[in-house]
């Protein structure tokens, strides 16, 4: 049963990768429906089976590599954020105990708010570290697909704008010699 779930999960992942990378650009560029876009994609894939298979394989390899690298970077970022937070938290707890504060509605609420802010900051830092991965994969799909789909290629690589015509300098009056 686990093998069936894994196979279904991989099939659904393949559908998501193909839909986000290829079907949605077809729908956006040519204003096609979902089924028309899938049909066009299957026709394009049948013409270049090896290229699309290589794309799927490379996307899997890159996803595994990116997951390893960005999980390590996220862990490093979490440690960098949490060490100062833990030091400040320990100082606050020691000072609060020394001042004779106990757990009441105010201190519990303050602890929950502080913990929520720390968690939000931590998630922000981890998300910031993972921005390159988030940008790379959609761009990889678009540039791969643009080489096989001329309308998308024209949108990604527009012709350079025409050079502006330099202004003509005004005519200077003729100067006659003195004398």
Short mmCIF file of the C-alpha atoms (twelve columns), coordinates in Angstrom:
data_MODEL
# 
_entry.id   MODEL 
# 
loop_
_atom_site.group_PDB 
_atom_site.id 
_atom_site.type_symbol 
_atom_site.label_atom_id 
_atom_site.label_alt_id 
_atom_site.label_comp_id 
_atom_site.label_asym_id 
_atom_site.label_seq_id 
_atom_site.Cartn_x 
_atom_site.Cartn_y 
_atom_site.Cartn_z 
_atom_site.pdbx_PDB_model_num 
ATOM 1   C CA . UNK A 1   0.000  0.000  0.000   1 
ATOM 2   C CA . UNK A 2   2.906  2.357  0.711   1 
ATOM 3   C CA . UNK A 3   4.233  1.787  -2.804  1 
ATOM 4   C CA . UNK A 4   0.841  2.754  -4.251  1 
ATOM 5   C CA . UNK A 5   0.811  5.967  -2.203  1 
ATOM 6   C CA . UNK A 6   4.372  6.790  -3.261  1 
ATOM 7   C CA . UNK A 7   3.517  6.156  -6.921  1 
ATOM 8   C CA . UNK A 8   0.393  8.322  -6.681  1 
ATOM 9   C CA . UNK A 9   2.368  11.042 -4.926  1 
ATOM 10  C CA . UNK A 10  5.052  11.024 -7.624  1 
ATOM 11  C CA . UNK A 11  2.398  11.116 -10.358 1 
ATOM 12  C CA . UNK A 12  0.716  14.101 -8.710  1 
ATOM 13  C CA . UNK A 13  4.087  15.812 -8.314  1 
ATOM 14  C CA . UNK A 14  4.747  15.302 -12.028 1 
ATOM 15  C CA . UNK A 15  1.342  16.819 -12.845 1 
ATOM 16  C CA . UNK A 16  2.103  19.849 -10.643 1 
ATOM 17  C CA . UNK A 17  5.556  20.345 -12.207 1 
ATOM 18  C CA . UNK A 18  4.174  20.124 -15.744 1 
ATOM 19  C CA . UNK A 19  1.199  22.336 -14.940 1 
ATOM 20  C CA . UNK A 20  3.156  25.125 -13.268 1 
ATOM 21  C CA . UNK A 21  6.081  25.007 -15.670 1 
ATOM 22  C CA . UNK A 22  4.356  24.551 -19.007 1 
ATOM 23  C CA . UNK A 23  0.541  24.514 -18.928 1 
ATOM 24  C CA . UNK A 24  0.115  27.810 -17.094 1 
ATOM 25  C CA . UNK A 25  2.450  29.707 -19.477 1 
ATOM 26  C CA . UNK A 26  0.495  28.260 -22.427 1 
ATOM 27  C CA . UNK A 27  -2.747 29.423 -20.836 1 
ATOM 28  C CA . UNK A 28  -1.336 32.883 -20.105 1 
ATOM 29  C CA . UNK A 29  0.331  33.562 -23.445 1 
ATOM 30  C CA . UNK A 30  -2.359 32.231 -25.783 1 
ATOM 31  C CA . UNK A 31  -5.440 32.532 -23.561 1 
ATOM 32  C CA . UNK A 32  -6.166 28.799 -23.891 1 
ATOM 33  C CA . UNK A 33  -8.286 26.611 -21.661 1 
ATOM 34  C CA . UNK A 34  -6.877 23.962 -19.369 1 
ATOM 35  C CA . UNK A 35  -7.588 20.964 -21.576 1 
ATOM 36  C CA . UNK A 36  -6.360 22.743 -24.718 1 
ATOM 37  C CA . UNK A 37  -3.130 23.639 -22.936 1 
ATOM 38  C CA . UNK A 38  -2.564 20.069 -21.736 1 
ATOM 39  C CA . UNK A 39  -3.217 18.788 -25.269 1 
ATOM 40  C CA . UNK A 40  -0.759 21.258 -26.755 1 
ATOM 41  C CA . UNK A 41  1.813  20.361 -24.094 1 
ATOM 42  C CA . UNK A 42  1.484  16.638 -24.810 1 
ATOM 43  C CA . UNK A 43  1.970  17.312 -28.541 1 
ATOM 44  C CA . UNK A 44  5.052  19.409 -27.778 1 
ATOM 45  C CA . UNK A 45  6.387  16.740 -25.416 1 
ATOM 46  C CA . UNK A 46  5.884  13.970 -27.975 1 
ATOM 47  C CA . UNK A 47  8.040  15.922 -30.436 1 
ATOM 48  C CA . UNK A 48  10.925 16.240 -27.932 1 
ATOM 49  C CA . UNK A 49  10.575 13.361 -25.492 1 
ATOM 50  C CA . UNK A 50  14.236 13.261 -24.533 1 
ATOM 51  C CA . UNK A 51  14.459 17.003 -23.795 1 
ATOM 52  C CA . UNK A 52  11.422 16.971 -21.513 1 
ATOM 53  C CA . UNK A 53  12.576 13.790 -19.781 1 
ATOM 54  C CA . UNK A 54  15.951 15.439 -19.221 1 
ATOM 55  C CA . UNK A 55  14.190 18.497 -17.825 1 
ATOM 56  C CA . UNK A 56  12.192 16.383 -15.359 1 
ATOM 57  C CA . UNK A 57  15.313 14.464 -14.320 1 
ATOM 58  C CA . UNK A 58  17.366 17.620 -13.914 1 
ATOM 59  C CA . UNK A 59  14.572 19.264 -11.931 1 
ATOM 60  C CA . UNK A 60  14.564 16.273 -9.553  1 
ATOM 61  C CA . UNK A 61  18.333 16.411 -9.107  1 
ATOM 62  C CA . UNK A 62  18.285 20.178 -8.599  1 
ATOM 63  C CA . UNK A 63  15.387 19.928 -6.135  1 
ATOM 64  C CA . UNK A 64  17.258 17.377 -4.035  1 
ATOM 65  C CA . UNK A 65  20.432 19.464 -4.103  1 
ATOM 66  C CA . UNK A 66  18.548 22.672 -3.314  1 
ATOM 67  C CA . UNK A 67  16.689 20.990 -0.449  1 
ATOM 68  C CA . UNK A 68  19.970 19.888 1.122   1 
ATOM 69  C CA . UNK A 69  21.733 23.222 0.625   1 
ATOM 70  C CA . UNK A 70  18.853 25.439 1.709   1 
ATOM 71  C CA . UNK A 71  17.999 23.265 4.707   1 
ATOM 72  C CA . UNK A 72  21.585 23.651 5.879   1 
ATOM 73  C CA . UNK A 73  21.466 27.412 5.226   1 
ATOM 74  C CA . UNK A 74  18.116 27.641 7.018   1 
ATOM 75  C CA . UNK A 75  19.533 25.775 9.998   1 
ATOM 76  C CA . UNK A 76  22.535 28.113 10.107  1 
ATOM 77  C CA . UNK A 77  20.227 31.138 9.904   1 
ATOM 78  C CA . UNK A 78  18.047 29.708 12.675  1 
ATOM 79  C CA . UNK A 79  21.067 29.213 14.930  1 
ATOM 80  C CA . UNK A 80  22.350 32.718 14.177  1 
ATOM 81  C CA . UNK A 81  18.949 34.161 15.108  1 
ATOM 82  C CA . UNK A 82  18.217 31.928 18.089  1 
ATOM 83  C CA . UNK A 83  21.541 32.282 19.946  1 
ATOM 84  C CA . UNK A 84  21.112 36.021 20.676  1 
ATOM 85  C CA . UNK A 85  17.388 35.498 21.362  1 
ATOM 86  C CA . UNK A 86  18.192 32.724 23.850  1 
ATOM 87  C CA . UNK A 87  20.780 34.894 25.599  1 
ATOM 88  C CA . UNK A 88  18.336 37.805 25.881  1 
ATOM 89  C CA . UNK A 89  15.575 35.416 27.022  1 
ATOM 90  C CA . UNK A 90  17.797 33.922 29.718  1 
ATOM 91  C CA . UNK A 91  18.721 37.393 30.973  1 
ATOM 92  C CA . UNK A 92  15.039 38.411 31.043  1 
ATOM 93  C CA . UNK A 93  14.075 35.249 32.963  1 
ATOM 94  C CA . UNK A 94  16.882 35.743 35.489  1 
ATOM 95  C CA . UNK A 95  15.949 39.388 35.997  1 
ATOM 96  C CA . UNK A 96  12.247 38.516 36.320  1 
ATOM 97  C CA . UNK A 97  12.982 35.806 38.909  1 
ATOM 98  C CA . UNK A 98  15.235 38.222 40.790  1 
ATOM 99  C CA . UNK A 99  12.456 40.834 40.805  1 
ATOM 100 C CA . UNK A 100 10.065 38.296 42.277  1 
ATOM 101 C CA . UNK A 101 7.763  38.007 39.247  1 
ATOM 102 C CA . UNK A 102 5.751  34.815 38.987  1 
ATOM 103 C CA . UNK A 103 3.525  33.343 36.359  1 
ATOM 104 C CA . UNK A 104 0.305  35.292 36.086  1 
ATOM 105 C CA . UNK A 105 -1.954 36.359 33.222  1 
ATOM 106 C CA . UNK A 106 0.325  39.263 32.281  1 
ATOM 107 C CA . UNK A 107 3.600  37.307 32.232  1 
ATOM 108 C CA . UNK A 108 2.060  34.375 30.375  1 
ATOM 109 C CA . UNK A 109 0.612  36.746 27.769  1 
ATOM 110 C CA . UNK A 110 3.953  38.560 27.454  1 
ATOM 111 C CA . UNK A 111 5.763  35.239 27.012  1 
ATOM 112 C CA . UNK A 112 3.293  34.111 24.318  1 
ATOM 113 C CA . UNK A 113 3.594  37.431 22.461  1 
ATOM 114 C CA . UNK A 114 7.404  37.355 22.677  1 
ATOM 115 C CA . UNK A 115 7.492  33.733 21.500  1 
ATOM 116 C CA . UNK A 116 5.184  34.546 18.585  1 
ATOM 117 C CA . UNK A 117 7.363  37.500 17.561  1 
ATOM 118 C CA . UNK A 118 10.499 35.379 17.771  1 
ATOM 119 C CA . UNK A 119 8.864  32.638 15.691  1 
ATOM 120 C CA . UNK A 120 7.714  35.183 13.087  1 
ATOM 121 C CA . UNK A 121 11.217 36.661 12.916  1 
ATOM 122 C CA . UNK A 122 12.755 33.220 12.608  1 
ATOM 123 C CA . UNK A 123 10.384 32.250 9.787   1 
ATOM 124 C CA . UNK A 124 11.149 35.555 8.054   1 
ATOM 125 C CA . UNK A 125 14.907 34.952 8.193   1 
ATOM 126 C CA . UNK A 126 14.558 31.376 6.925   1 
ATOM 127 C CA . UNK A 127 12.270 32.534 4.104   1 
ATOM 128 C CA . UNK A 128 14.766 35.255 3.216   1 
ATOM 129 C CA . UNK A 129 17.554 32.682 3.010   1 
ATOM 130 C CA . UNK A 130 15.429 30.520 0.679   1 
ATOM 131 C CA . UNK A 131 14.593 33.294 -1.815  1 
ATOM 132 C CA . UNK A 132 17.160 32.155 -4.421  1 
ATOM 133 C CA . UNK A 133 15.577 28.700 -4.538  1 
ATOM 134 C CA . UNK A 134 12.109 30.202 -4.821  1 
ATOM 135 C CA . UNK A 135 13.159 32.368 -7.752  1 
ATOM 136 C CA . UNK A 136 15.321 29.811 -9.546  1 
ATOM 137 C CA . UNK A 137 12.856 26.981 -10.158 1 
ATOM 138 C CA . UNK A 138 10.106 28.975 -11.932 1 
ATOM 139 C CA . UNK A 139 12.748 30.792 -13.975 1 
ATOM 140 C CA . UNK A 140 14.363 27.476 -14.914 1 
ATOM 141 C CA . UNK A 141 11.028 26.185 -16.182 1 
ATOM 142 C CA . UNK A 142 10.257 29.358 -18.140 1 
ATOM 143 C CA . UNK A 143 13.639 29.539 -19.849 1 
ATOM 144 C CA . UNK A 144 13.573 25.831 -20.694 1 
ATOM 145 C CA . UNK A 145 10.088 26.155 -22.151 1 
ATOM 146 C CA . UNK A 146 10.889 29.409 -23.982 1 
ATOM 147 C CA . UNK A 147 13.389 27.612 -26.180 1 
ATOM 148 C CA . UNK A 148 10.592 25.302 -27.367 1 
ATOM 149 C CA . UNK A 149 7.756  27.843 -27.470 1 
ATOM 150 C CA . UNK A 150 8.423  30.900 -29.668 1 
ATOM 151 C CA . UNK A 151 5.634  33.081 -28.216 1 
ATOM 152 C CA . UNK A 152 7.094  32.766 -24.707 1 
ATOM 153 C CA . UNK A 153 10.600 33.309 -26.079 1 
ATOM 154 C CA . UNK A 154 9.446  36.585 -27.623 1 
ATOM 155 C CA . UNK A 155 8.071  37.698 -24.249 1 
ATOM 156 C CA . UNK A 156 11.199 36.739 -22.319 1 
ATOM 157 C CA . UNK A 157 13.603 38.189 -24.891 1 
ATOM 158 C CA . UNK A 158 11.986 41.309 -26.350 1 
ATOM 159 C CA . UNK A 159 13.889 43.186 -29.038 1 
ATOM 160 C CA . UNK A 160 15.961 46.052 -27.703 1 
ATOM 161 C CA . UNK A 161 14.356 49.465 -27.965 1 
ATOM 162 C CA . UNK A 162 15.387 51.646 -30.870 1 
ATOM 163 C CA . UNK A 163 18.231 53.975 -30.125 1 
ATOM 164 C CA . UNK A 164 17.045 57.533 -29.588 1 
ATOM 165 C CA . UNK A 165 17.902 59.989 -32.311 1 
ATOM 166 C CA . UNK A 166 20.353 62.552 -30.951 1 
ATOM 167 C CA . UNK A 167 19.090 66.129 -31.086 1 
ATOM 168 C CA . UNK A 168 20.469 68.316 -33.843 1 
ATOM 169 C CA . UNK A 169 22.551 71.165 -32.422 1 
ATOM 170 C CA . UNK A 170 21.228 74.609 -33.299 1 
ATOM 171 C CA . UNK A 171 22.975 76.460 -36.092 1 
ATOM 172 C CA . UNK A 172 25.482 78.934 -34.802 1 
ATOM 173 C CA . UNK A 173 25.635 82.382 -36.390 1 
ATOM 174 C CA . UNK A 174 28.535 82.916 -38.716 1 
ATOM 175 C CA . UNK A 175 31.262 85.035 -37.271 1 
ATOM 176 C CA . UNK A 176 32.915 87.563 -39.507 1 
ATOM 177 C CA . UNK A 177 36.558 88.457 -39.023 1 
ATOM 178 C CA . UNK A 178 37.322 91.643 -37.123 1 
ATOM 179 C CA . UNK A 179 39.000 94.309 -39.084 1 
# 
